[in-house]
């Protein structure tokens, strides 16, 4: 119960990560963000992949499924970042 109360008192932030061909780096970046923010903020990570041919989107999508997290894949939109901003809480 104490952790739940503590979480409610934390500042909430949305972090939008635009990606293109970041398959080698994206999971490390997500882990670094998690490790640095988890005890200081409640947060959501929104990864917007611009149809990377290296599989960045699929890597993030699989990670999101395994970690019970959301994922925005909006490469079909004219403005992927606009879609992410609309998705953010």
PyMOL commands that set and color helices and strands:
alter all, ss='L'
color gray80, all
select helices_A, chain A and resi 2-9+26-37+56-66+80-87
alter helices_A, ss='H'
color red, helices_A
select strands_A, chain A and resi 11-19+41-49
alter strands_A, ss='S'
color yellow, strands_A
deselect
rebuild
show_as cartoon
